[in-house]
Every structure is written in C-alpha cells, then in structure tokens.
Amino acid sequence: MDSKPITKHIEDLNEIIAGDKCFLRELFHPDRDKIKTNFSLAYAHIKPGGKSVEHFLDKQSETYYIISGYGTMFIDGMSFKVKAGNSYYIPAGCRQWLVNEGDAIIDFLVIVDPPWRKEDEIII
C-alpha cells in the first residue's frame, strides 16, 4: 500500500501541449508521483474546431472518457461520434486522432496502461 493518499486539483497542474497537439494536464503518473499503479491518468481538451494529430502508442493501450463536447474519434480507419459520456478503448498500435466539431471544448480523461512514455508515442 502507498504510504499516504495523494490529492490534486486540476487548476494546480501545469497545462502542456501534448505530442498529439491536445492540451493536457497530467493527473497521476507512477514515475512522477511515486505511487504504485500500472497506469497514468491525464485530463485533456481540444478547443472548438481543433483536432489532435494522428498518432499511436507503441506499447500502451489508452482509454478515453469524454466529459463534455462532441466531435469524431478516428481509430484505425474507423470513425466514432463523440459526445459526453462516451468511452473508447484503444489497443496499443492503433492509429488515432480526435476532431472537435462543436462550438465548445471537448474535455476528456485518458488512462494509459502501462503508463505513458514519450518514447512510445509515435506521431504520424
């Protein structure tokens, strides 16, 4: 068991532009938070009219949970309509990107298992 709970607030986390060009705040990562978990968790968003860049993770799966907004998710040549409440499991090696087709931000959570590593993210 970890020695103590860790709590964070989204507004206290640095926002970065991820390799796939979405805006991202890392919530938990075992390497940086010194916690015993087999995944990393991030909050991300894409502005209206924006999209992430086509990419894939070489060794990790991703699970997306859409908090708000709508658009289209592309996964290995298939397209899926995105709206709040949808979730998507993306196996390792699957090419993917997300397009915001609405007039509001798409907010989503991303679980990466095993934890995300820059060297495993391939930008197309």
Buried (B, 14 or more C-beta within 10 A) or exposed (E): EEEEEEEEEEEEBEBEEBBBBBBBBBBBBBEEBEBEBEBBBBBBBBEEEBBBEEBBBEEBBBBBBBBBBBBBBBBEEEEEEBEEEBEBEBEBEBBBBBBBBBEEBBBBBBBBBBBBBEEBBEEE
